[in-house]
Amino acid sequence: MSIKQVTVFGGSGFVGRAIVRALAQEGLLVRVACRRIELAERTKTAGDVGQVTVMRTNLRNAKSVAAAVAGSQAVVNASGIPFQRGRQRYQAVHVEGARAIADAAKAAGVQRLVHMSGIGADQRNSTNKYVRSKVDAEDAIVAGFESATILRPSVVFGPEDAMFNRMAQIAAKAPFVPVVGSGLAKVQPVFVGDVGAAVAAVLKRPETAKTVFELGGPRVYTYREIAALVLREIARNKPIVGVPAGLMKIAGFFAEFLPVPPLTHDQVDLLVTDNVARPGAPGLAALGITPTAAEAILPMYLDRYRLGGRYNQHAPA
């Protein structure tokens, strides 16, 4: 198997950029296919001059998707949206987009297809629209490209993440840190660099075709423990308060009218549901990757939320 060029759909996003960096470090040519190319310009610095290129692509247009795939031996689908807005719907992006990518990859004779999904995408009875779209996306990928590899990460963390940054922002300004419900739902945060490395590892191992990997970090936390960890990192001493999920859903409903909602109705459901890798499921270890602890990375980007700023290493608690 000779892979020289990889097309990454959604390569301008938080996870997508890590995938592009990991592939470029392997010496591969990377084509970043995305809707808004102005957001992908900085991905070019992930490799040598000309190694990473950007291509405007519309998942709703089969010819556009086919053009993005043409000439590549492998394809990675990292496209996704955290909330729905206008024509950007879960069905259109997650499901129909996945179907278009799988069909184009098969028609082009692509050797490997890797699909970025998420833990919980096996919950076929879920009534959550976001989760349901992830389930249907996996079905669409496998239906169109039978040998696809699926990666299901838990909550992904890194310098530009949503979870830790948002919680730190709240902890720095609010009198308390809210958690949804009891805050005892479990989560297994995985470092974004490890997710990118997993994609690169999968493409180097033909035997990983037709396999689902669940990617989690080295430790499982409750959301209360996550909140406590954030407070320690930013040297703040504030109470952690559980807010009933029903109230949070109401807040999420109204927040969805904002240009960039901090929380949605669907996301509240995710925050009261365990998000951990299934026991025995192949994960990072099966790909030869040692998971990175959150405690090793968080100080590198949460320090700016300390009282007095990031250069105040001894901020009072």
C-alpha positions in Angstrom: 0.0 0.0 0.0 1.5 3.3 -1.1 -0.2 6.4 0.3 1.4 9.7 -0.8 -1.5 12.1 -0.6 -4.4 12.3 1.8 -7.5 14.5 1.5 -8.8 15.7 4.9 -12.4 17.0 5.0 -12.9 19.4 7.8 -9.2 20.0 8.1 -9.7 23.6 9.2 -11.4 22.6 12.5 -9.9 22.0 15.9 -9.4 18.2 15.4 -8.9 18.5 11.7 -5.8 20.7 12.1 -4.2 18.2 14.5 -4.8 15.5 11.9 -3.2 17.6 9.1 -0.2 18.2 11.3 0.2 14.5 12.1 0.0 13.5 8.5 2.4 16.2 7.4 4.9 15.0 9.9 4.7 11.6 8.2 5.9 13.3 5.0 2.5 12.9 3.3 1.0 15.5 0.9 -2.2 16.8 2.5 -5.2 18.4 0.8 -7.5 20.2 3.2 -11.0 20.2 1.9 -13.3 22.7 3.6 -16.2 25.1 3.1 -14.4 28.2 4.2 -10.8 28.2 2.9 -10.0 31.4 4.8 -10.2 29.4 8.0 -7.8 26.9 6.7 -4.9 29.1 5.6 -2.9 28.5 8.8 -3.0 24.8 8.3 -0.4 25.3 5.5 2.3 25.9 8.1 1.8 22.3 9.3 4.2 21.2 6.6 6.9 22.3 4.1 6.1 24.7 1.4 3.5 23.2 -0.9 3.0 20.1 1.3 -0.3 21.2 2.6 -2.8 22.7 0.2 -6.3 24.1 0.7 -9.3 23.4 -1.5 -12.8 24.9 -1.2 -15.3 22.1 -1.0 -19.1 21.9 -0.6 -20.3 18.6 0.9 -23.7 19.2 -0.7 -22.1 19.1 -4.2 -21.0 15.7 -5.4 -18.7 17.1 -8.1 -17.0 19.3 -5.5 -16.4 16.3 -3.2 -15.1 14.2 -6.1 -12.7 16.9 -7.1 -11.3 17.1 -3.5 -10.8 13.3 -3.4 -9.2 13.0 -6.9 -5.6 12.0 -6.8 -5.5 11.0 -3.1 -4.9 7.5 -2.0 -6.5 8.1 1.4 -9.4 10.2 2.7 -10.1 11.4 6.3 -13.6 12.7 7.2 -13.2 15.1 10.1 -16.1 17.4 9.1 -18.7 18.2 11.7 -20.7 20.9 13.4 -21.4 21.4 17.1 -24.8 23.0 16.6 -27.2 23.6 13.7 -27.5 26.9 12.0 -29.2 27.8 8.7 -28.4 25.2 6.0 -25.7 23.7 8.3 -27.8 20.9 9.7 -26.7 17.6 11.3 -28.4 15.6 8.6 -26.7 17.6 5.8 -23.2 17.8 7.2 -22.8 14.6 9.3 -25.0 12.1 7.4 -25.3 13.3 3.8 -21.8 14.7 3.9 -20.4 11.3 5.1 -22.4 9.6 2.3 -21.0 11.9 -0.3 -17.4 11.4 0.9 -17.8 7.6 1.0 -19.3 7.4 -2.5 -16.6 9.7 -3.9 -13.8 7.7 -2.2 -15.1 4.4 -3.6 -15.6 5.8 -7.1 -12.0 7.2 -7.1 -10.5 3.9 -6.0 -9.2 5.3 -2.7 -7.2 2.8 -0.7 -8.2 3.9 2.8 -11.1 6.0 4.4 -10.9 7.1 8.0 -14.1 8.5 9.6 -14.0 10.7 12.7 -17.0 9.9 14.8 -17.5 10.0 18.6 -18.0 7.8 21.6 -21.7 7.1 21.9 -22.2 6.7 18.1 -23.3 3.2 18.8 -26.5 4.4 20.7 -29.0 3.5 18.0 -32.0 4.2 20.3 -30.8 7.7 21.2 -33.4 10.5 20.7 -30.7 13.1 20.8 -30.5 14.7 17.3 -26.7 15.2 17.5 -26.0 11.6 18.6 -28.5 10.2 16.1 -26.7 12.0 13.3 -23.4 10.4 14.4 -24.9 7.0 14.3 -26.4 7.6 10.9 -23.1 9.0 9.6 -21.2 5.8 10.6 -23.9 3.8 8.7 -23.5 6.0 5.7 -19.7 5.7 5.7 -19.7 1.9 6.0 -22.5 1.5 3.4 -20.5 3.5 0.8 -17.0 2.3 1.8 -17.1 -1.1 3.5 -13.4 -1.1 4.6 -13.6 2.3 6.3 -11.9 2.7 9.7 -13.9 4.6 12.4 -12.4 6.5 15.2 -14.6 7.5 18.1 -12.8 9.9 20.5 -14.2 11.0 23.8 -14.2 14.8 24.5 -11.1 16.1 22.8 -8.9 18.6 24.7 -6.1 20.9 23.6 -5.3 24.7 23.4 -8.4 25.5 21.4 -10.8 23.1 23.0 -14.4 23.9 24.0 -14.8 22.1 27.3 -11.7 23.2 29.4 -11.6 26.7 27.9 -15.3 27.4 28.5 -15.2 26.0 32.0 -12.1 28.1 32.8 -13.8 31.3 31.4 -16.8 30.7 33.6 -14.6 29.9 36.7 -12.7 33.1 36.1 -15.8 35.3 36.0 -18.7 33.7 37.8 -19.1 33.2 41.6 -19.4 29.5 41.1 -18.7 26.8 38.5 -21.9 25.1 37.3 -22.1 21.4 36.3 -25.1 19.8 34.8 -27.2 17.7 37.2 -25.1 15.9 39.8 -21.9 16.3 37.7 -21.2 12.6 38.3 -21.4 11.6 34.6 -18.0 10.3 33.5 -15.8 11.5 30.7 -12.4 10.4 29.4 -10.8 13.4 27.7 -8.3 12.6 24.9 -5.6 15.0 23.8 -6.1 16.4 20.3 -2.5 15.5 19.3 -3.1 11.9 20.2 -6.2 11.9 18.0 -4.1 13.2 15.1 -1.5 10.6 15.7 -4.2 7.9 15.7 -5.2 8.8 12.2 -1.6 8.7 11.0 -1.1 5.3 12.7 -4.2 3.9 11.2 -3.1 4.8 7.6 0.2 3.0 8.2 -1.5 -0.2 9.3 -3.7 -1.9 6.6 -5.0 -4.3 9.2 -6.9 -1.5 10.9 -9.4 -1.4 8.0 -13.0 -2.3 9.0 -12.2 -1.5 12.6 -13.8 0.8 15.2 -11.4 2.4 17.7 -12.6 4.2 20.8 -10.1 6.9 21.8 -9.9 8.0 25.4 -7.2 9.5 27.6 -5.4 7.8 30.5 -8.0 8.8 33.2 -11.7 8.8 33.6 -13.2 11.8 35.4 -16.6 13.0 36.6 -17.6 16.4 35.4 -17.2 17.6 39.0 -13.6 16.4 39.0 -13.1 18.2 35.7 -14.4 21.4 37.3 -12.1 20.9 40.3 -9.1 20.3 38.0 -9.8 23.5 36.1 -10.1 25.5 39.4 -6.7 24.1 40.5 -5.1 25.0 37.2 -6.3 28.6 37.3 -5.7 29.0 41.1 -9.3 29.9 41.9 -11.3 28.8 44.9 -15.0 28.7 44.0 -17.8 26.3 44.7 -19.0 23.7 42.2 -22.8 23.8 42.0 -25.0 21.3 40.3 -27.7 22.8 38.1 -30.8 20.6 37.2 -30.6 19.3 33.7 -34.1 20.6 33.0 -33.1 24.2 33.7 -29.9 23.8 31.6 -32.0 22.5 28.7 -34.2 25.6 28.9 -31.0 27.8 28.9 -29.6 25.8 26.0 -32.8 26.2 24.0 -32.6 30.0 24.3 -28.8 30.0 23.8 -29.3 28.4 20.4 -30.6 31.8 19.1 -27.2 33.3 19.7 -24.7 33.4 16.8 -22.4 31.0 18.6 -24.3 29.3 21.5 -22.3 28.4 24.6 -24.6 25.5 25.2 -27.4 23.7 23.2 -30.3 21.6 24.2 -28.6 18.5 22.6 -25.3 19.2 24.5 -27.0 19.1 27.9 -28.0 15.4 27.2 -24.3 14.7 26.5 -23.2 16.2 29.8 -25.4 13.8 31.9 -24.3 10.7 29.9 -21.1 8.8 30.4 -18.6 9.5 27.6 -15.9 6.8 28.1 -14.4 4.1 25.9 -16.1 0.6 26.1 -14.0 -1.9 28.1 -12.0 -4.1 25.7 -12.6 -1.8 22.7 -9.4 -1.2 20.7 -8.0 2.3 21.4 -4.8 4.3 21.4 -2.8 1.5 22.9 -3.7 -0.8 20.0 -2.2 1.8 17.7 1.0 2.1 19.8 0.1 5.5 21.2 0.5 6.3 24.9 -2.4 8.6 25.9 -1.4 12.1 27.1 -2.7 13.1 30.5 -4.8 16.3 30.7 -2.7 17.5 33.7 0.4 17.5 31.5 -1.2 19.8 28.8 -3.7 22.1 30.7 -1.1 24.3 32.3 0.1 25.3 28.8 -3.1 27.1 27.9 -5.3 27.5 31.0 -2.7 29.7 32.7 -4.1 32.8 31.0 -7.2 32.4 33.2 -5.3 32.8 36.4 -5.9 35.8 38.6 -3.4 38.3 37.4 -2.9 36.6 34.0 -0.7 33.8 32.7 2.5 35.2 34.0 1.3 35.1 37.6 2.6 31.7 38.5 1.7 32.2 42.2 -1.8 33.6 41.9 -3.7 33.3 45.3 -6.4 30.7 45.5 
